[in-house]
Amino acid sequence: MNLNTMAANAERMKTVKAAWDKAPAGPKKDAALKHYQAAEKAQTAKDDTGCTKALDAAVAALA
């Protein structure tokens, strides 16, 4: 478990959540929410890699 990665993911969670909050309703926002929720679960499980991948997917879904 890398504390730097955990801190970076925690910060990134806030950024992705803010972007999600501003996104218009629709399929992209719905998909991003599923990835964000997966990132939350991974973060709770202290799975840094899973959290990072889920956040990447959430960002891609919003793009």
C-alpha positions as CSV (number, residue, x, y, z in Angstrom):
1,M,0.0,0.0,0.0
2,N,1.5,3.2,-1.2
3,L,0.5,6.3,0.9
4,N,1.4,8.6,-1.9
5,T,-0.9,6.8,-4.3
6,M,-3.7,6.7,-1.7
7,A,-3.4,10.4,-1.1
8,A,-3.3,11.1,-4.9
9,N,-6.4,8.9,-5.4
10,A,-8.3,10.6,-2.6
11,E,-7.5,14.0,-4.2
12,R,-8.5,12.7,-7.6
13,M,-11.8,11.3,-6.2
14,K,-12.7,14.9,-5.3
15,T,-11.8,16.2,-8.8
16,V,-13.7,13.5,-10.6
17,K,-16.7,13.9,-8.4
18,A,-16.7,17.7,-9.1
19,A,-16.5,17.0,-12.8
20,W,-19.4,14.5,-12.5
21,D,-21.5,17.0,-10.6
22,K,-21.1,19.5,-13.4
23,A,-21.8,17.0,-16.2
24,P,-25.2,17.1,-17.9
25,A,-27.5,14.2,-17.2
26,G,-27.3,11.4,-19.7
27,P,-25.6,8.1,-20.5
28,K,-22.1,9.5,-20.1
29,K,-22.9,10.7,-16.6
30,D,-24.6,7.4,-15.7
31,A,-21.5,5.4,-16.9
32,A,-19.1,7.7,-15.1
33,L,-21.2,7.2,-11.9
34,K,-20.7,3.4,-12.1
35,H,-17.0,3.8,-12.5
36,Y,-16.8,6.4,-9.6
37,Q,-18.7,4.0,-7.3
38,A,-16.3,1.2,-8.3
39,A,-13.4,3.6,-7.4
40,E,-15.0,4.3,-4.0
41,K,-15.2,0.5,-3.3
42,A,-11.6,0.0,-4.4
43,Q,-10.5,2.9,-2.2
44,T,-12.3,1.4,0.8
45,A,-10.7,-1.9,0.1
46,K,-7.3,-0.1,-0.1
47,D,-6.9,-1.3,-3.7
48,D,-4.9,1.6,-5.2
49,T,-4.6,0.1,-8.6
50,G,-8.3,-0.7,-8.9
51,C,-9.2,2.8,-7.7
52,T,-6.9,4.4,-10.2
53,K,-8.3,2.3,-13.1
54,A,-11.9,3.1,-12.1
55,L,-11.2,6.8,-11.9
56,D,-9.5,6.7,-15.3
57,A,-12.7,5.0,-16.6
58,A,-14.9,7.6,-15.0
59,V,-12.9,10.4,-16.6
60,A,-13.0,8.7,-20.0
61,A,-16.8,8.2,-19.7
62,L,-17.3,11.9,-19.1
63,A,-15.1,12.9,-22.0
